[in-house]
Amino acid sequence: MSDLFGSAKGRKPAATTRPAATKAPAAGVGRAVAPAAADDYSSAQIEVLEGLEPVRRRPGMYIGGTDEAALHHLAAEILDNAMDEAVAGHASVIEMTLEPDDFLTVRDNGRGVPVDPHPKFPKISALEVILTTLHSGGKFSGKAYNTSGGLHGVGSSVVNALSAALHVEVARDRVLWKQDYARGVPQTKLLNAGPVQNRRGTLIRFQPDREIFGKLAFSPARLYRLCRSKAYLFRGVEIRWSCDASLLGRDDTPAEAVLHFPGGLRDSLDADIAGQARAIGDIWADETDFPAGAGRAEWAITWLESAEGFLHSYCNTIPTSQGGTHEAGMRAALLKSIRGWGEQRGNKRATQIIAEDVLTPLAGKLSVFLREPQFQGQTKEKLTSAEAARLVEQALRDRMDHWLAGDPALADNLLAFTIERAEERIRRREAKDTPRKTATRRLRLPGKLADCSKENAESTELFLVEGDSAGGSAKQARNRETQAVLPLRGKILNVASASADKLRQNQELKDLIEALGCGVGERFDRARLRYGRVIIMTDADVDGAHIASLLMTFFWRELPELVRHGHIYLAQPPLYRLTQGAKSLYAMDDAQKEKLLKSGFKSTGKIDISRFKGLGEMPPAMLKETTMDPKRRTLLRVVATQETRAATADMVDRLMGRRPELRFQFIQEHANDAVEVDI
C-alpha cells in the first residue's frame, strides 16, 4: 500500500503559534445579563469575523452542533471529497486510518488538490485557499466534477478550522507537497518534499479540537459503517479501512478490512435484510441515466413479509436521512406502476391502493447523482432539488413497468400482497376502537371454549369443530393438558363477501378471535397467540368442506400471518369404518375405501362398512384414535407461499367473494370434474 499512497504515520502535528480560542458563555446560562445602555451601542460593538473564525465561533452553523454526530461529520466531509474523485473516475482506492489520540487519516489515489498559485491570490497556493477560505473549491462550475457531494466549498476549510492539527500531503505530477495547520492557521509554508514515484492523490490527517468537541472521540464502529456505506454506493471504488487495535471495543468492528462491493446497492440491501422473509422473493435492483446528462439513479428494493420496511436514500453518495424530492419521485413511481399493473389485469381492488400500502413494507435503497443538487442546510440531510422528483419518477416508472411486464407471476404476487395491505388498512380504519385488556383484568374467553391447562403455546392446539354435538365428542376425546376445543355454531360468516359491520357483529368470529388471543388488524400480535396449532376439524362431507372453506377464508383475510407462519391445519377424520371380526380400518374417502376392501382384509369373511354421518356421532375413543391423537392422526397444513400469493388471492376472490358470476363460471369450467358418490 505504501507504493500507492506513501506513509504518514509517526508524524507529529506542528506546534500551534496561535493562541487558543475561547468560547463565550451563552447568554442567560449561569449568570444574569444586564441590558446595555443605549449610548453604549457604537461601532466598537460591531465585530467583523475574518477567515475561519466564524466556524470556530459558531460551529453549529456548519456541522449541525458539537455533539458526536457533528464530530463524525468531519470525517464524512473529508471522505466525501475522496469519493468525489472516485465517482468522477479519477480515483479507485481510498484509505481511512484511525490512530490513537483521535488522529484520522483519509487518502486517495486521485488527481491531487492543485498546488499552483491561485489566480485571485497569487501569493498562496490553491491548496491553502481551499483549506483556509470558506466557499472555495472546484465544484461550483461543474468543470472539474460532473457530480459531487461537496457543493458549498466549506467542507475542507471547516474541518481545518475545527482541528487542533491538520497535515496535508499532495502527490501531483510526481512531486510530493506537504503543509501543516492548527485550528485553521498555516503552521508551515507549502513545502516541496521532492519527487515521488508510483504515488498520486491527496492525504489529510487531522485531530479534532478538544476545545470544540470536549472529550468526544471517534467511534471505530461508526467510521467503519461510514466506509461500508460509501463502498456500497459506488461499486467502482475500493475502501481500505484500518484502526489501531487498542481503540476497538467488544463489537465486531475489524481492525482491517478491504471494502469493495461489485453488486452495489443490491449487496447492501441484501445484508441489511438478511434473515427476513420477503414478500416477492428476490431483490429488484437496477440503474438508469437521466435524460440530457442530468445525472443517473440506482436503486435496490424489495417488500418484507411482516417486518416494518425502510427507505435509505443518497445523493452524490451523501446520505439524505430526512429524504427529499428524490424519495418523493420514487414513491410516486412505485404507486403508479403497481396501480397501473392492477388496472391492466382488470383488478378493480387495485384502485384502493395508496402510497402507505406500497411503502410501509418496502425495504429499499435509492442513490441518485445530480449535477447541481440543492440541499437543506450544510449537513445535506434533505434533498430539495425540485427537478429530482420528476427525473426519478420518470426513470423508475419506466423501468418498473418493464420489470412487472417481464415477470407477470411476480407482478401478480406483488399486486396481491399490496392489495392485502390496503384491505388491512381499511379494516383498521373501520374497526371500532375497543379498549385493550389491562394486565390486571382477567382474560375473557368464550363460554363454549374448553381450554387446555398447559401455558406453553407452542405445544398446544385449538380444535375448531362444528356444533355442540361434535364439540362434546371432541371435548371427551382430547388431551386436556395440550388440546382445547371451541365448538362453532354451523356455518360462520363469509368474510370475503360480508361488510365490516357484519364482521364486527358476528358472535362466532368474535368468540374465535378472543380464544386465539392475538387480536386482529392493528392490534394483531402473533406473540400473544395462545395456541401453536389451530386445527379446523369438520365433518368429512360437503357441508364440512364448506365450513372449512369459510374458516380458511377468515384466516386468509383477517389473520394472514397465521397462515404464512404455518399455524393453520385441517384435520382428516375418516368417512368410513370397515370392520371384519376384530379388525377395523378407516377410509378417508371412497377411493381409499375401495382400496382397503381389495387389500386390507382377508379374502373370506364379511366386511361391515359404516359411514360416519358426522363427528358428533363418532364415539370419543374412536375420534381420538383417528383424528386427534398426534401419534396416529393425519393433519394437512394450510400454506400460502410467495409464489402462490396471487393465485390464492384470486381463488378466494372468485369462490368466496361478492361476485356470484365468478363462482358460476368456476362451476361451468369444472363441471366435468364432478363425480357421483353414494351418500
N, C-alpha and C positions, 0 to 999 in steps of 0.2 A: 504494500500500500504506500510505502514511503516514496517509491519511484513515481507514483502518480501525484501525491499530494505534498511530499516532504513532511517534516515533523515540526510541531510547535510545542511539544511537551517539554517541561522543565523550565520554560521561560517565566521570569517573574515580572509582574507589571511594573512599569516605571513609576517612580515616586511622584506624587502629585505636588505641584507648586502652587496650586490654587487653594485658598482657604476653604474649609468645609462649609457647605451651605447649611443654613439653619432654617428650620421650619417655623413660621409664625404661628402662635397658638390661635385656634379657631375662636372667633368672636362668640361670646356667650358661654364658653365652656370653662368652668372653674374660676371665672373672675367676672366682676361687674364692669360693664363698658359705659363710660360716661359719654354723653353726646358732645361732639366737638362744637365749640362756639363757631358761629357763622363767619366771624372775621378770621378764624384760624385756617379756613379753606382757601388756599392760594396755589400758585403754580408749583410751590415746593412740595405740595402733596400729590402732584401728578408724577407717577412712576412710568418710566419707559423701560420695558424689559427687552433686552437685546439677545441675539444669538439663540442659545438653547435654554436660557434662563426661564422662559415661560413653561418649559416642560418640567423642570425641577420644581418650580413653584406650584404648578397645577397639573401633576401627572395624570389625574383622573380624566382630564380632557382628551388625553392621547391614548391611554391604555385602559381606561374604564375604572381606575382606582389604584390602590396599593396592596390589594389582597393577593391570595395565592393565584387566582385566575389571571390577574394583571401581571404577576411575576412571570408566569409561563407564556403570557402574550409576547414577552420579549423574545423568548426562544422561537415562537411561531413567526415573528416578523423576520428574523434572520433566515430561518429555514424557508420561508416563503420566497425570499429573494433568490435562494439557490434553486428552488423549484421553478421559478420563472425562467431561469436559464435552461432547465431541463425541458420544460414544456415548449420553449422556443427552439429546441433542437440543438442547443449548444453544449449541454452537459448530460452526462449519462450516469455519473456516480456522485452521491452526496454522502458525507460522513458527519455524524454527530457524536461528540465525545463529552461525557460528564466526568469531571475530575473533582477531587476534594476541594474544600473551600469554595464550592459553588462556581467553579470555572467551567464554562460551557464553550465548546469549540464546534463550529459549523464550517465545513469546507466543501467546495465543489470543484469539478474539473471543467468549468465553463470558460467563457472568454476572458474573465477577469475584469474588475472595475477599471475604467480608464484612469490613467495616472498622469496624463499630459496636462499642461496648464489649461485652466478653463478660460474660454474667450472673454467672459464677463469679469472674471477675477484672475487676471494673468499671472499674479504673483503666487497663487496657490494651485494645487492640483485639483483635478475633477474629483478624485477620491476624497480629499479633505472637504471640498464643497458638499459632497453627499453626506459626509459624517458630521458636519457642523452646521448645516444650513437647512432649516425647515423648508419643505416644499421644493426640494431639488431632487432630480433623478432623471432616468432615461425612459420613463413610462408615460409621459404626457402626450407626446406626439404620435406614438404608435409606430415610429420608425424602427426603434431598437427592439421592441417587443410587440408582436401581433396581439397577444393576450397576456395579461399579467395579474397577479394578486395585489401587488403594490400599485396604488393609484395616486396617492396624495403626496408622495415624496417625503414622508416623515418617518417611515419605519426605522431605517438605519440610524438616522440622527436622534430619534427618541431613545433607542437602545443605548446609543453612545452617551446621551445626556444622563441616563439613569443607571450607568455602570460606574462602579468605583474604578475600574480599569478595563480598557479595551485595547486589544492588539490586533492589527490587521496585516495580512500579507496578500500580495497580489503577484501572481506569476503570469506575466503577459509578454508576448514576443520574446520568449526565452530569457527574460530578465526578471529577477525577484525583487520586489519592493516591500518595505516594511515601515510601519508607523505605530506609535503608542499614544493612547489618550487616557485621560482621567476625568470623569464627570463632564465629558463633552469637550474638554480643552486639550489641544495637542500638547503632548509632552516631548515629542521629538519632531524633527522635520521628516518628510518622506525620504527614506534612505534607500539608496540603490545597494542591494545586498549581493550583487554580482549575477553572472549568468547561471541559468539552471537548464537542465535537460530533462525531458520526459515529465514536465510538470507545467500545468497551467491552471488558472482559476483563482478563486478568492477564498481566503481563510479569515474568519473572525472568531477571536477568543475573548470572552468578556466575563466579568464578575458583577452581578447586580449590586447596587449600592445599598448597604445596610441602613444608611441614613434615610433611605426612601422606604425600604421593604422590611426593616427591622430584622427579626430573627427568622423570617421565612426562608426556606431553602427549596431548590428544585427537587421535584419528585421524579425519581428514575422511572417509575411505572407510568406516570403521566407523559413524560417525554418520549418513552418508548411507544406508547399508544399514538402519540402525535406522528412519530416516524412511520408507524404502520399505516395510519390513515393516508398519509401522503403517498406512500408507495402503492397503495391500492388505487389511488385516484389517477395516477399516471403510470401506466404499465411499462413505459419506456425508461424508467429510472430505477437505479439500484441504490438503496439507502443502507449504509453500514453504520450500525449502532454499537457503541461501546460505553461501558460505565465502570468506574473503579469498584471493585468487589466490596470494599468497605462501606459503600453507600447503599448497597442493596438490602432490602428488608426480607421479610418472610414470604412475599408474594412470588409469583412465577416470572418476574421480570428477569430476562437473561443478562449476563454481563456483556455478551457479544452476540450480534445477530446480523445476518445479511437479509435484507427485506426486498424482495422482488416478486411481483405477482403478475404473471402474464395474463391471468384471467380478469384482472382489474376489479370492477365493482361486483362482478359475479362471485369472485373468490371472497370478497369482503362480506357480502350478504350471506353467503353460504356459511361462513364462520360465525356470523352473528346469530343465526337461527338454527345452529346445529342442535339436533335432537328434538326440534319442534315439528309437530305434524303440519303438513302443508295441504291446503285445500285442492290445489291443482297439480301437485307433484313437483315438477321442475321449476327452476327459476327462469324467468324471461329476461334476458339481457341483450341489449342492442345499443347501437350508436348511430348518429347521423350528423351530417353537416347542415348548417343553416344556409339559406339562400344568400347569394351575393357576398359570400365570405364573411358573414356576420358572426361566425363562430360555429360551435358544434355542441352536441349534447350526448351524454352517455347515461344509461340507466340500467338498473337490475331490480326487478320486482317479483314478488310472489304474494300469495294470500295464505295466512295462517288459519288453521282449522278452528282453534278455540282461543289462542292467546291474543292479547292486545297487540296491534301492529304498531308500526313506526315509519317515519319517512325522514331520512337524513339527507340533507342537500348541501351542495357545494357550488361555488362559483370561482373559476380560475384557481382551483384547489383550496380555496378559503372556505371553511365550514360556516354555513349560514344557519346557525342554531335556531334563529327565530323565523326561518323560512323566507318567504318573499314572493316576488312575482313569478319566478321560475316554478315554484311549487304550485302556485295557482294555475299556471298553464298545464302542469301535469295532471292536477285534479280534474280540470275541465276535459282534458283529452280522455282520461280513463272513463269518466262517467259517460261521455258521449259515445265512446266506442262500444261499451257494454250495452248501453241502451239501444244503440243502433243495431247491434247483433240481435238483440231480443226482437226488435221490430222486423228485422229481416227474416227471423224464424217464425214470425206470426205469434209470438208470445205476448199477449196483452198485459200480463202481470209485470212486464219489464218497465211499463210506464210509471210504476210506483217506486222505482229505484231512485234514490237521491245520493248525493256525494257521501254522506255518512255511511251508507251501506257498502260503498266501494272502498272507502278509505280506512274505516275502523279496523278491519282485519288485514290491511295491506302492510307488508314489510317491504320497504324499498330504499334504494339509494339513487340519487339523481345528481349528476355532475354536469355543469354547463361551463363553456368557455366563451366569453364575450369580449369584444374589442374594447368597449368603453363602458363597463358596468357602473352602476350607481348604487352605493350602499347607504345604509342608515348609520352614520357615525363612523369614526375612525376604526373601531373594533370590527366593523363589517359583519355584524351578526344577522343582518337582514338585507336582502337584495331588493332594491326599489326601482330598477330599470323597467319602465312600462313595456318596452319592446320585448322583454324576455318572456312575458306571459304569452304573447302571440306566437313568437318563434317556437317555444317549447310545445305549445298546444298543437300547432300545425304539424310539426315534425313528428311528435309522438303519436298523434291521432292517426296519421297516415301509416306509420309502422305498425301500430296496434291493430288497425283494421286488416292489414295483410296477415298479421300473426294469427288473428282469430279465424280468418277465412282459410288459412293454410292447415288448420287442425280443428275441424268442426266439432269433433268429440270433446276435445279440451275446452273449446269455446262454450259448448252447451253445458259442460260441468261448471265452468266459471259463472255462467249466467244463472244456473240453478242455485249455486252457492250464494250468489248476490241476492237473488230473489228471496232465499231463506232469511238472509239478514234483514231485508226490507220487511218481510212479514213479521219477524220477531220485533222489529222496531214498532210496527203498527200495533201489535198485540200489547206491547209495553205501554204505549200511549193510551190504549183503550181500557187497559186493566184498571180496576178500582184500586185505590191506594189503601190497602188493608194494612193495619199495623203489624209490625213484626213481633214475634213472640220474644219475650224477655227471658233472661236466664232464670228469673225467679218464678216464672209462670210455667205450670205443668204442660207438657206437650199434649195437644189434643189429638186423639186418634179416633178413627171411625168406630162406631159401636159394634159393627159386624166383623171387625178385624180380630182374628185370633193370632196375637203376636207371638214371636218366639222369645225365649229367655236370654239367648246369647247376645252380647252387646257388640261383638266384633262384626262389623258389617260385611267384611269380605267373605266370611264363611256362612252367611245366612242367605235365605231365599224367601221370596214372597210369591205365592201361587195366586194367580187371578183366575177364579172359577165362575161359571155362570150359574146363578141361582143358589138358593138356600139348600136345596137338596144335595147338589154336588158339593156345596160348601161343607155340609155336615159330614159327608163321607171323607172329604179331604182333611177335615179337622181331626177325625179319628185316625186317619192313616199317616199323618205327618209325624215327623220327629219334632217334638215340642221345643227342643233346645235350639234348633237351627232353622226350622221351617215355619213360616207364617202363612196364613190363608185369609184372603179377602174375597168374599162372595160378591158378585156384581148382579144387579137385577136386570136380566135379559140383555138385550142389545143396547150398548151405550150409544151416545150421540156420535154422529158422523161429523167430526170436527172440520173436515175438508169442505163441507158444504154448509155448515152452520155459521150463524153470525156470532160475533164476540159476546153479545148479551146472552145468547142461549148457552154458550160455553161456560160463562161465569155462573149461570143459574143452575147448571146440571149437577145434581147432588151426587150422582155416581162418580163423575170425574173429580168433584171436589173431595170426595172420600179417598179416591185413589191418590190424588196429589198429596193429601195430608198423610196418608200411610207411607208414601215414599219419603217424605220429609225434606226433599231437596229443593222445593219451590219450582216456579216456572218463570219464564220471561227474565226481567232484570233481577229478580230475586232468586234465580237459579244458582245453586252452588252444589256441584257434584260431590264435594267433600262431605256434605250433610246427608247424602243418600243413605238410607237406613238398611239397605239390603244389597248384597253383592250381585245376586241374580234376581231378575224379575221374570217369572215364568208364566206365560199365558197357557192355561190348561182348560181347554174347551172340549166339548163332545166331538167324537170322530165322525161328524156328519156335515151336511151342507150348512145347517144353522150354526154349528160350532165354528166352521171355517169363516162364516160371515162375521161372527163376533170377534174371532181372532184378527180378521182384516180390519175391523173397526178399531181395535186396540192398537194394532201396529200403526194405523194411520194417526191415531192420537200421539203415540210416541214419536213418530217421524215429524209431525208438525209442531207439537208443543214441547217435546223433550228430546230433540235430535241428538244431544250429547250422549244420552244413554244408549242410543243405537250405535253411534260412532265408536263408543268405548266398549261395546260388546256386553252390555248389561241385560239385554232383552233376549228371551229364549221362548221357544214353542215346545210344550210337552207333546209327547207322541203316545197317547193312550190307544190301546188296541180297539179294533172294531169287532173282532170275532174271538171267541174262545172255542178251541177244538179239544175234545176230550175222548180218550179211548182208555177205558179202565181207569187206572190211577194216574195216567199220563195226561197232562194238559199243556197245550201250546196256544200262543196268542198270535193273531194276524192283524196287521195294521190296516190292510185293505183287501179287496177281492183277489188281486194278483198274488199276494202272499198267502192268502187262504188256499188258493188252488195249488200253490207250490207245496204247502205243508200237507195237503191231502195226498199228494203224489209221493212225497218222500219223507214225511215226518212221522209216519206211523207204520205199524205192521200191516202187511197186506190183508190180513184177516182180522175180523172183529169190527164191530160197529163203531163209527166215529160220530159223536154228538157235536153238533155245531150250534152255538148260541150267539146271537148278535146283541151287543150291548146297545140299548136304546139311549143311554146317557151315563155320565159319570155318577149321577145320583143313584142309579140302580146297581152300580158296581159295589160289591162288598168292600169295606175299608181295607181288609187284608189284601184283597186282590188289587185294589187301586194302588196300594203301597208297593206291592210286588212288581206291578207292570209299569207304573208311571212316576212314582215319587221316590223310590229308593235309589239313591245315587249309584249304588253298585250294579243295579240291573236295568235301569231306565234308559231311554234314548231321548236326548234333547237336541233341538235344532237352534243354533244361534242365529239371530236376526242381524244381518250385517248390511252396510251400505258403503262401498269403497269409493275412493275419489273417482275412479274410472266409471262407476255406475251411478254417480250422483244425479246426472241429468236424466238418465233413463228411469231411475227410481222416481224422481220428482214428476216426470211425465206420466208414468204409470199411475201414480197416486192421483194425479190430477184427472186423468182420463176415467179411472174406475171409481173414484170416490168424490170427485169434485162436483161443482154445481151445474155442469152441462150434461144432461142425460143423453144428448145425442152422441156424445163421445162413447158412453157405455154401450149404446145401441150399436154403434159402429164396431166396437170391440167384439160384441156378441156375434155380429154378422161375419166378421173376419175369422172367428174361431169356432163357429157353429159346427163345423165338420170334426172338430176335435172332441166333441162331447160323446160319451159312451153311456149306454143304458146299464143300470145296475139294479139288482134286486134289493128291495127295502122290506 
